[in-house]
Each structure stands twice: as structure tokens, then as C-alpha cells.
Amino acid sequence: MFDPNRSQARRNLDKRLNLLRDQMAWLGARSSWIHSIRYALGLTGTQLASRMGVTRQRISMLEQAEREGSVTLASLQKAANAMECTFVYAFVPYETLEDMVQHRAHAIAKAAISRAVQSMKLEDQEPSTSEVNHLIDQYVLENISETDLWMET
């Protein structure tokens, strides 16, 4: 019962996110984007401060805040503009959006089906693993929509 429009939207977004996902290992290794770009450009802290209209001390504080994760998006945007860069902000899922939806749907279905399987075991009618997997797949198709996936139980 998945909405085909949502499925297509996930596939389209996954294509774009895959480009970023491939870069995640390198992105995580940096200490500060501001410092890294500034250094690569040969731009001193004093020069960047002048371009941003702030003090050299503020640049040091900004780079420290970025390393600590407490920098504001507005500050990053201002620094990017001062270094003639485009500021990019993104959420990159650990796996594809489609995989996330499928894994979540199957986990919900498995929990629902496992109750029935437990009852069947008690009645000495335990289904095989392949039968259980088929029941889970059927449950996903017939009973779960995207809006059901994120409800807290």
C-alpha cells in the first residue's frame, strides 16, 4: 500500500543523495570546513575576518564552534560567501531512503506476524522460514503505508 508518488520521490532523492553518501568518509575526516577552505585558498584568519566584517578572534571562535558542532547555519553561510563558496546543508541517510522504508515496513510486519507464528507454534502448526517471509512480504503489501512507518508504538 505504498504511494507510488512517494516511492518515485524516494528513488529520485536517493539518486541525488548517493552522490553525497559516496563522499561521507572524507567529509567526516575534516576538522572545520571554514579552516580547511580558508587554508587551501591561502586566506588568513585576518583576511577572512575583514571580508566578513568581524574580528580575527571571531574567526577563531567560529572555527572552534564549527568543530564543536555549535556553529549557526547563518554563520556558515556568511563565511562561505566571504570565501566565494556556496554553502550546502544536507541530511544524508545512512542507507537509501527506499531501503529505510522497506526495512522499517518489514520490521513492523515481522513484529505483527511473529505474534501469529507464536500462536501457530503453540498449536504445533509452525510455518517454515520461507512461509514466514512470504507472510511478512504480504503483510507489508496489504497493510502498511508510509505514514504507518514512523508511529511510536
Order of alpha helices (4+ residues) and beta strands (2+ residues): alpha-alpha-alpha-alpha-alpha-alpha-alpha-alpha
